[in-house]
Amino acid sequence: MRVSDNISAKSHIDSKYAQHRSLIKCICVVLLLLYPMINVMQGLSSMDTTYSPGNFLFHKSMNGTWIVATYLANALGHLITCLPGGSTLLGMNIYTSLIVGATAVMVFCVMSPKFGIYATFIGEVIAIGLCWCPTTILYNYLTYFLMTAGVLLVYVAVTTEDRIGYKNSSALQKDKTKTAESYAVRTGKENGKSSRFGSVFTKSDVMLAIAGFILGSNVITRLPNVTEAAFILIVWYAGFLKKEKIKTVILQTLYCIIGYAIGFGIWFAVICIRFGTGAYGDMIHALFAMTDTARDYKPLAMVEAFLSDYIYAAKWIGLWCAAFAVCCASGYLLNRFSVHGSAGVKQGDTDPGSGTGSGSETVRISKTVICGYIIFCLAVFALVIRICYGQGMFSFRYYEYGSMYFWAVLVLFATTVICICEMICGGTHRRILALMILLIMYVTCLGSNNGLYPSVNNMFIVAPYFVWIVFKKLQTFVSIGFGGDEVLNDGPADVNRVQVSDEDRNVLDKHTGGTGESGIDAGCDAQGKFRGGAWFATGLGIMMICLLIQSAGFITHFAFGDGVDGEPRDSYVTGYDKTAHIKTTASNAQNLQGLMDYMYSDGRNNTSVILYGGIPGIGYILDMPSAITTFWPDLDSYNYYEWAEDLQGLYNSAEDPAVITSLQTAAWMGQDAAAIDYFGIDRSDYENDKKLADLMKYMDDKGYEQVYSNEGYAVYMRGNGR
């Protein structure tokens, strides 16, 4: 069967459901936009969930290191607070969830032609389900949105000019001329003269410049995003694979740099106008200074963090690798049995029913044997799942990270291995795609001290890629194992691996940049031997299904910092719009209700506040601005020098802010021995906390007294603040 015959048949089949594709895509888009909102009414934590909204709410009056370092996220968050309902936590949850959904929709629209509608949709459902971080933390999700947009533009820019449709053999020949003309314009050679320096830019040039602009702007979303400059490697790698001239690659790089500089420069100017010309430099100096105490923010420590996460998950990675090895070995034995057994067709013979020439080498394997082998693989992986369940990896405790985390790390590891194989064995486009996936996974980790958690949180492109690989492997095995009971020789993946002539193969490889068979997709080797591809297809398929199940359970049950021990979230804080309609645990609702009732009565919240003890969201909940440059002074990333400067400013000010602490911190401040023992406080942590010692001295100097406390919080005010 020639390429043209196969493609004509495929086009005929496609035409039957092409009219439904638009409707299917629209349904998928709507579902992806709504899916992140499934849990918007769950979780009222006084930590991360409400920390960023406090920065948004008081954006105009706040400054300091992290306000400048995450300026774009704070500016967008402030804009959201001005929208209808945006000043409430429910409204904030809904609006910020739309950013998560928009990121998924963007990937779906761009990559579904490559990955397929269903593979991309399932991948995005998984990616959304793995978003463990509160959507209100915009410096994360705006980062992912802009990173994804920039990376997709780069990918399309370096691959779009080689995408040619093949309808028939004559079209293949005509496209040779079209490609040559396109190449001449792209490389600047037309009739022996350079046309690249004219006034007309190619679409790729424009897309690269826009990508640079987006990634440059993303640095203002969060300073560590400067590491995303590494995505220029995609451009260089593509140029190397496609044998582009150095001048062309330099020009492409220049477009990226120009866009990057403009994107960064515009927002840098805004920051200079807003905070002063020295604000950005001071912020960078402060961030580097924080590594004196926050050693986990050092570059090497960040790399060690995600490597240690792999080591932490090595038990499960090793278990799955062992299962793959067992199935692979059995597949090898099956291959040996099939080749040397009496049921085989001798190598070099031609199968009369295959339509192949004498150059085709095939091995017959009965469907019964293949089905038996699949059952064996299923049994092996079923045993693995049972072990995972017994050891707590396959957990239904969806209120904690462990229910999905190890599965996500397992998929990250598998995807890393797949990408490395693709970069070794794949065609041009697939090598470029593999590098892009690798960069996304590991650039995301840089700038964070959370190991692989940021990568788990940003699988919007990675998850669809993994699902696509699974689908292709399953499709390959089904077509090879059950499509006529025979294994076909290597053929271009994009034409379903039919037998093609050398002439057509050369034309396809030339026009697609070698996007044919890769080591991941191959179902047979160069001699036509069956390689037991079922073990790979079965293992990855089960891994994908387990991750899909766990991600769905996680997103529907998990709420950051609320009900972390499995307590039901069935209570509300009533009487205040800010927290209306948000479910939380009974104990948290009681503590927040008491605190809000006390602070809102008689206008006690009409002042600024200092928060200490891991409760930075209280400022947002109580509508109280921070008296210093941050709502979270006990973080190591808020360096001591900035704290000392802020506190000195309070000594020189006539303002007497309220001080609210967690009950554990209050127990230490009051030296309540019974309470210290009850909470299991590590005395050394508090004894070495210079910031807390300074705060206690300030409160003592100013004459602060504890005026209110409950089982979660303690309030201090000066003199008769009662």
N, C-alpha and C positions, 0 to 999 in steps of 0.2 A: 504493500500500500504506500503510495506516494504522499508527500506532505499535503499537496493540493486536495487530494481526495479526502484525507482525514479532516482537513479544515472545513471543507464544504459540508461534510456530514455534521461536524460540530456546529457550524453556523445554522444549519437547518434545525437542529435541536434547540439552540439558543433562541431562535426566533419564536418558539412556542411559548416561552415564558418571559421574553423580553418586555412585554407590555405590563407585566406585573412587577418588574424590578423597581420601578419608581415608587409604587405603593409600598413595597416591602422596605425600601430605603427610608421612606418617610416615617413609617411605623417605628423602625429601628432608631431613627433620630429622636423621635418624641420619647421613646422609652429610655434612651440614654440620657436625655435631659432631665427626666423625672426620677430616674433610679437613685441618684445621690440624695434626693429629698426624702427617702424612705424613713429616715431616722431624725428628721429635723426637730421633732418635738421631744427628743430624748436627751437628757444630760444637762445638769446645771452645776458645772464644776467652777470653783473659784480659782482654778489654775489656768491652764492654757486656753480653755474654751472661751473664757471671758477676758483674758489678758489682752489680746490684740484689739478686741472691740473697745477697750478703754483707751488705747492709743488712737483709735479712729475717732472716738467721741471727742477727745480733747486735742485733736491734731493741731489746731491753730495755736494752742498755747504751750505745746510741749516742744522740747528740744533735747539734746543729748546724743550720745553715741549711737544707740540703736534706732532712734527716731530718724537720724540722718542716714544710717546704713540701710534702712528698710523704707526709705522715703516713698517710693512709688506705691508700695503696698499700703502704706498708711494713708496716702492721698486718695487712693481708690476706695479704701475702707471708709474714709471720711465722706466721700461722695455717696457711698451706699447709705450712710446714716441720714442723709438728706432725702432719700427716696421714701415713698409711702411705706410705713411700717419698718423702715430701716433702723430706727432708733431702738427697736425692741430686739431681744435675742432671737425670737422666732423669725422675725423678718431678716435679721442678719444671717441666720442659718440658711434661709431660703435663697437669698441673693448670692451668698458665697457658694452654695451648692450648685448654682447655675454655672459658675466658673469651672467647677469640676466636670459637670455635664458637657459644657462647651468644649473642653479639652478632649473629651472622649469623642464627641461628635466630629471635631476637626480631624482627628485621626481616622475615624470611620469614613468620612467623605473622601479623604485623600488616599488612604491605603486600601479601601475595599476593592478597587479595581485590581490591585496586586494580590491581596490576600484572599479575596472573596468576601461576599457580604456576610455569610454566616460565621466564618472564622473570625473576621474582624469584630463582629458584634459580640460573639462569645468572649473574645479577648478583652473587649472594653468592659463587659459586665464583670469579668474577673478583676480588671484593673480598678474599677470603681469600688468593688467590694473590699479591696485590700487597702483602701484609703483610711488608715488608722488615725491620722492626725485630724483634729477638728478643722472643718472647712473655714472657720473664722480666722485661722492663721494664714492670712493672705500672702505673707512673704514666702510661704511654701507653694501654695496652689497657683498664685500668679506667676511664680518662678516656673512651675511646670507648664503652665499654659504658654508662656512666651518661649520657653526652651523648646517645647514641642513644635510651635509654629515656626521657629527659626530652623530647627533641624529638618522638618518636612520640606521647607523651601530649599534648603541646601540639597537634600536628596533628589527632589524633583529637578532642580537646576542641573545637576551633574548627570542625570539619567534620561531626561525627557527627550533630548534630541536623538537618542538612539532607539526610541520606541517607534516601531514601524509595524503596521498591520499587514498580515499576509492573507489574501483572499484566494489567490490562485498562483500558479507557477509563473504566468506572465507578469503578475504584479510583483513577484519577487525580482524579476529581471529589471522591471521599470524602477523599482525602489533602489536599485544599485545607483542609478543616475541621480535620483533624488537625494540619497544619502551623500553622494559625492558633492553635490551642490551645497547641501547643508553644511558639510564639513568644510568646504571652501570658504563659506561665509563665516563659520565659527572660528576657523583658524587664521582668517585674514588673507587667504590666497584665492584670488579669483582672476583668471587669465594672467597669472603670473604677477599680479599686483596685490598689494595689501589693501584690504577694505576694512580691517578691524578698527582702524583709527578714525573711521568716518563718523558721521553724526548719528548713525543708527546703531543701537545696541540690541543684542539678541535678548530673547526672553530670559535666558539663563543668567545673563549679566544683571538684568533688573532684579530677578529673584534673589541672586546672591547679595546684591546691595540691600534689598529689603530684609533679608535674613540677618545681615550684619547690623542693620538698624535695630531690629528686634532684640538681638542678643546684646547689643550695646545698651539698650534701654533696660534690659534685664539686670544689668549690674546695679542699677539704681533701685531695683526691687529688693536686692540683697547683695551686699558687696561680694561675698564668696562666689557669686555667679560669674565673676571674672574668669573662673576656670572653664567656662563654656567656650572660651576662645579656642579650646582644643578641638572644637568641631571643624576648624579649618583643615584638620587632617583628612576629613572626608573629601574635600576638594582636591587636595594633593594626591590622595590615594587614587581617586577617580582619574585624575590626569595621568598618573603613572600606569594604571591598568589600560587606559584607552590610548596610551602612547601619544598624548597631547604634546605639542611643542612647549618648551619651557616658557616662551613668551606668553603663550595662551594661559598657562597656569598662573603666571605672575600677574597677568591682567585680572584673572578671576579673583586671586587673592587681594589685589588692590581694590576691587569693587567691594569685597567683604569688609576690608579695613575702613574704606571711606564710609560705608553704611554704619559700621560699628562706631566710628568716631562721631558721626553726626548724631546717632541715637544716644550715645553717652553724653555728648557735649550739650545737647539741648537741655537734658534734665540736670546736668551739672550746673548749668547757668541758672536754672530755676532754684536749685539749692543755694547757690551763692547769693541770689537775690533774697531768698527767704531767711537764711541763717547767717549770712556773711561770707566773705570770700575765703576765710580760713576754716570754715566749718568742716569741709570735707577732709582736708588734711588733718585736722584735729581728730576727726572720727577714725581715720586710718591709724593714726598714732595710738589712740586709745585701744583699738582692737588688737594691735600688736602687743601693747602693754599688758593686756588681760591674760596673755599666755603665761605670764609669770605665776599666776595662781590657777588659771584654767588650762592646765597642761594638756588636757584632752583636745584642745583646739589647735595644737601645733600640727603642721602639715603631716609629719611622720606619724603622729598619734592618730590622725584621721585614717591614714592608710592601714595602720595596725588595727584600728577598730573594726573595719569591715573584713579584714583577714581573720581576726579573732572570732567574728561571727560565723565564718565558714568553719573554723576549728570547733566552735561551740556546737555546730550542726553536723560535725564530721560523722557522728554515730549514725545519723539517718542517711547521710550521703553515702557512707560506706555500705549500709544495708541495701540501698537501691542499686548501687554499683555491683554488689555481689549478685543480686537478682538478675541484672542485665547480663552479667558474665555467665551465669548458669544457663540462661536462655540462649545466649550467643553460642556457647559451647555445644549445646544440644542442636542448635541450627547447623553448626559445622558438621556434626556427626550425621545429621539428616542429609546434608549435602553430599557427604562422602558415600553414604549408603545409596543415595539416588543415582550418583554418577556411576558407581561400580556395580549397582544392582541390576537385576534382569529387567526391571521395569523401565529403564532409561533408554533414550534415543542416543545413539553414539554421537559424539561430538563431531561436527563437520557435516552431518547429514542434514538434509533439507526436509522440513515438515511440509508435506504437500498441502496441508490446509492452511498454512500460515501466509502463503503468498510471498515468501521471502526467497531470495536467491541463494546460490550455493555458499555465499559468504556468511549466511546466518547459522549460528551454532546454538542449539536449544537442548534443554533437558526437560523431559516430561516428569511431572510429579503428580500423583493422583490427588484428587480433592480430599479423599479420606485421610491421607497422610498429612496434608496441610491442616485440615480441621483438627486432627489429633495433636499436631504440634501447637496450634493456637490454644487448645484446651490446656495443654501442658503449661504454656506461658501464663495463661490466666490463673492456673493453680499456683504457680510460683509467686505471682504478684498478689494473689489473694492471701497467701501466707504472709507476705510482707505487710499487707494492710492489717492483718490480724496482729502482727507484732507491733506495728505502729499504734494500733488501738490499745493494746495491752500496756504499752509503755507510756501512753499519754500523748503521743504526737498527734494521732487522729482523735482529737478531743472535741466533745460537743459543749465545752465550757466557753461559749462564744463571748462571754463577758471579759475574757482575757486574751492577750496577744498570742499566747501559745497555740490557740486553736487554729491560727492560720499562718503564723510566722515561719515555722519550719518547712511547711509546704511551699511557701513563697521562696525561701532561701534555696530549697531543693530545685525549684524551677529556674531560679537565677543561675544556679550552678550548671544545670543541664543546658540552659540557653548559652552560657559561656562556652561550654564544650562544643555545642552545635555551631556557634559562630566561628570558633577557631577552625573547625572542620570545613565550614563553608569558605573561609578565607584561604584555605589550602586547596580545596577541591572544586569550589563553585565557579560559576561563570562570572563575568564582569559585574553585572548588576547585583548579583547575590553576594559577591565579595564586598561591594560597597555597602550594601544593606547590613551585612554582618558587622562590619566595622562601626557603622552608625549605632547598632544595637549595643555593642560593647562599650562605646563611648557614653551612651546614655546611662547605662547601668552603673558605671564607675565614676563618671564625672559628677553624677547626682550625689554621690557619697561625700565628695570633697566639700569642705566648708561646713561640715556637720560633725558632731561628736557622737552621733547615734548609730555608727556602724552601717549595717545594710538596711536599716529601717527607712532611710530616705529613698533608697532604690525600690523597696517594697511599695512605698507610697507613690512612686512615679513609674508605674508599669503600663502607661497608656499606649506606648508603642511596643514595648517588650512583650507584653502578654499576647496581643494579636499576632505578633511574629511567632511566638512559641506555638500558639494554636494553629497557625498556618502550617508550620513545620509538621505538627501532628497530623493535620488533615492530609497534607501531601504524602506523608509516609503511609497513612492508612489507605489513601487512594491508590498509591503506587503498589502496595502489597495486594490489595483486592484485585486490581487490574492484572497484576502479574500472576497471582496465585489462583485466580478464578476466571480470568479472561481467556478461555480456550485451553486451560490446563498446561500452559507453557510459560517459560521464562524467556523474555525477549532480550536481545542485546541492548547495550546502552543507546539511548536516543534522547533527543531534546525533550526536556521536561515539559516545555510549553506546548508540545503537540502530543502529549499523552504517551510518549515513548513508543511510537510506531516505528516500523522499519523504514528507513529513509535511504535514498541513494547518496553516494559520496558527494555528488554535485549539489543536491538540495541541502545536505548537511553543511557544506562549506558556505552556501549562501546564507543559511540561517545563522550560523556562527558569526559570519561577518557582519550581518545586520543587527544581531541582538547583542553583540559584544561578547559572545560566548556564554549566553545565559542558559545553556543546555544542562545536561546531567551533572549533578553534584554528588559528592560522596554521601551526603545525607539521604538523597532520594534514590540512589542506585539500589535496585533489587537483585542485581546479578553482577558478576564480575566480567572481565574482558573475555573469558572463555564461556560465558553463558551459564555459569554455575549458580544454582540457587543459594543465596547467602542467609536464608533464615530471617528475612526482614520482618517477620511477624513479631519477633522478640522486641525489636525497637518500636514498632508501631503499637504493640500492646502495652508496653511499659510507659511510653510517653502518653498514650491515650488515657490510661488509668491515672497517671499523675495529673493530667489536665482535668479529668472529671473530679478527682479529690479536691484539687485547688478550687474548682468552680463551686463545689458544695460548701467548702469551708469559707470561701469568700462571701457567699450568699448568707450563710449563717452569721458570719461576723458583722456584716453591715446592718443586718436586721436586729441584732441584739446588743452590739457594743456601743458604749457611750464613754468618751474619754474622761477618765478621772471620776466617774460616777457609777456606783454599783460594782466596783472592781472586785468585790468578793462574792458576787452573785446575788446581792440583795435586790429585791424587786424595786423597780422604779415606778411607783404607783401613787406618788404624792405631788402636790403643787405648792408653790409659794403664792399666796393669794393677796390681792389688793394692790398690786403694782404692775403697770403695763410692761415694764422692762422684762420681767420674768414670766409673764402670763403664758399659759398653755404649755409650759415646759415641764415634763415629768422628771422627777428625781426620787431618790430614796427618802424614806420617812424621816430618818435622822438628819439628813442634809436639809430637807425642807424645814424641819423644826428649827435647826440652828440658824438658817438664813432668814426665816420668818421672824425669829426673835431679834436678830441683829437689825434687820430692815425696819421693823416696827420701832425699835429704840432710836435708831439714827434718823429716821424720817420724822419722828415726833419732835415738835418744837424747833424744827429746822436745824437739828444738830449736824445734818449733812451739808449745811451751807458753808463749808470750809474745805480746805485741802486736807490731804491725808498722807500719812506714811504707812506703808504696809510691810509686814515682815513675817516670815514663816511660811513661805510658799503659797500665799493667797493673793496674787497680783490682780485677780479679776474682781475683787471686792470694790475697787474704785469704780469700775463700770456698773456693777450692780447697784451701788449706792449713789451714782451720779456725782462722785467726788473726784476732783482732779488731784494729781499727785503733787505733793509739796516739793519733790525733788525731780530729777530728770528721768526717772523711771518708776514704774509701778512694782518692779521686782528687784529690789536692792540686794536681796540675799543671793542672787545668782553670781557665780564666779565670773561670768562674762561681763559683769558690771564691776569694773576694777576699783580698787580701794582708793586710788587717787581722785577719781571722779566722785566717789562717795564722800570723801573728806571735804572736797570743795563744795559739794551740795550742802553738807551739814554745816559748814562754816557760814554759808549763806543764810541758813535758818537762824543761827546765832545772831547774825547782824540784822535780821528781819523782825518786824513787829508782829508778824503772823505767828499764831500758835496752832499748827495743824493737829488734827486728831491722829492718834497712833492706834492702829488696829493690828493685832498679831494673832497667830494661831494659838490654840490653847496650850500646845506643847511648848511654844516659845514663852508664853506667859508663865507657865510653870517654872521654867528655868529662870526667868527674870525675877520671879518672886521667891526663888530658892525653896520651893515647896517640895521637900524631900519625898513625901508620899506620892505626889503627882509625878515627879521625875521617875520614880521607880515604876509607877503604873504605866506610863507611856513608854517605858523602856528606852529612855533618852540616852544617847551616847554622850557622856559628859565631855569627852575630849573634843567632840565636834563643836560644842558650844563654848568651851573654854578657849578654843583657838579661833573663835569667830570675832575678829577685830571690829567688824562693822556692828555687830550686836552689842559689843562692849561700848562702842562709841554712842550708839543709840540709847543705851541705858544711862550713860553719863549725861547725855543731853537731856533726857527726861528728868533725871534727878536734879540737874542744874535749873531746869525750868519749873520744877515743882509739879510734875504730872502725877495724876492719880488714876487708879483703875476705877472706872465708873460703870462698867457693864461687862458681864461675861456669861457665856453659856457653854455647852459641851463642844463647841467648835471654835469660838472666837473670844477675844478679850479686847475691850476698848479703853483707851487711856486719853484723858484730856487734862489740860492745865487748870490748876486751882479748882474753882467751883464750876467746872464745865458740866457738872451734873445737871 
